[in-house]
Amino acid sequence: MQLRVVADQPWEVAADVLAVPFIGEPVFGGLLAEIDKRSGRELSALASFGELGGERFGAVVAAAGEMKAGRLLAVGAGDADTISRQVVVRLGSAIERRLGGRSVKSLAIWLGDLPAHVDGGAEAVAELLARGVVEGSFEPATIYRDNVKSAPPELSELILVAPGADVAALKKAADRGVIMGEGANLARRLDNRAANDVSPEVLAQEARAIAQQHGLSIDVIEPEQAEKLGMGMFLAVGRGSANPPRMIVLRSGAEGAKDAAGRRLAMVGKGVCFDSGGISIKPADHMEEMKMDKTGACTVIAAIATVARLAPGTPLLAIAPAVENMPGPHSARPGDVVKAMNGKTVDILNTDAEGRLILGDAMCYAEKLGATHLVDVATLTGAVSRAFGDQMTGAFGTPQAWYDTVAAAGARAGERYWQLPFIEEYRSDLDSWYADFTNTGSPEGGLIKSALFLREFATVPWVHLDIAGTAYFRKKTAYAPAGATGVSHATLVELALAGAKA
């Protein structure tokens, strides 16, 4: 897709569709009044008729009158005081998805008054809109089907219209947004693929191809090596499946190098390619969604590739422990005691609390490779979804300064996190008669207990992002299809880029 930024007036731009965002209830003043006039008062007529209102992401296709665009797409941005960076990303996505099934090759978007309501002004809006359009183009139904009539259009040209703006600066920002969106879509495509299509070995093969494409180093640890390294928790989960586990390790930059912020950052992503629950088998309802339990792994693999595109050579690690959690003759059993890579012993009470087991060994290995700062991303608990739904990611971190750094990256990315506390009194609920601790306790406070378990495997600054609620949508929205959302990809990229050389 070709990307252009023009400083022309919106009615002077030739495109199949010109998207016109408005804030709050449509008020036809300034440039919006001129657009309405040149459309033959089409927009004000639709507003009077009640077809065009103040609903966020509500969109109406209208005639363009004497304007150079073929059609107008009026789209609501919602109330001014609730516009955020996330809203602007989703606005771009909603514009692209509203055109699903239409014959559109060139799309122009007028920035309108959005820059006045977003930190970073026009440059931020250009980046976020461009990223949103790219993310909005993703349609999981096309993974296994050749012809999806309702799919968003495959654009040959995106034009951002910003009268009087610094075109070069906005173009640079928008190019960054396109790359960010493409990275999110890479994660989403991997994530949406079925379990019979993406086993741990296939995920490792995909990571090898990505590493080769982007100049990354890769090491894939197989079971024999994992056993020598003492990854008892990782192997306990992976040995139940006929598809053996793989610990995928991607590296950017020289071995042992630190970034400009003095960090050797490691991103660790849970990669359960299918989670049946193991011996503690899950109910059948919604089990088909458990192909999404590899979201964290797909996210960190895509994030390190995106960083390599935007800031090649930035020192960075991405570690993706990939397993299938299946019942079988070699599966871990409730009551099994295993030894983690750091020497701690774990009493497995519930084999469906498997994500924390593979993450623990992966976090230990990241530190063995020299990581000075950790972030893990995981579809870890149902509790986080019950607490926050699909719009807010639960997060933990220690020390507070490192959490604040990650949260700031999330704010730049337009992603929402809610920090939860470590409640020390709950740690005793993980005590075991036989081992150092168990992998699960009573259900009360389970979300916090899962983080307390993971904390046992971090000795450096660490943040845990539980994306079990936000990783995928069960039903489509105006700005996204059902399926993987790409959540936290942009946060990880922003976090890594904060340590890139200027």
Summary of the structure (lengths in Angstrom):
residues: 502
radius of gyration: 23.7
end to end distance: 27.4
largest distance: 79.2
contacts: 1909
relative contact order: 0.12
helix: 40%
strand: 19%
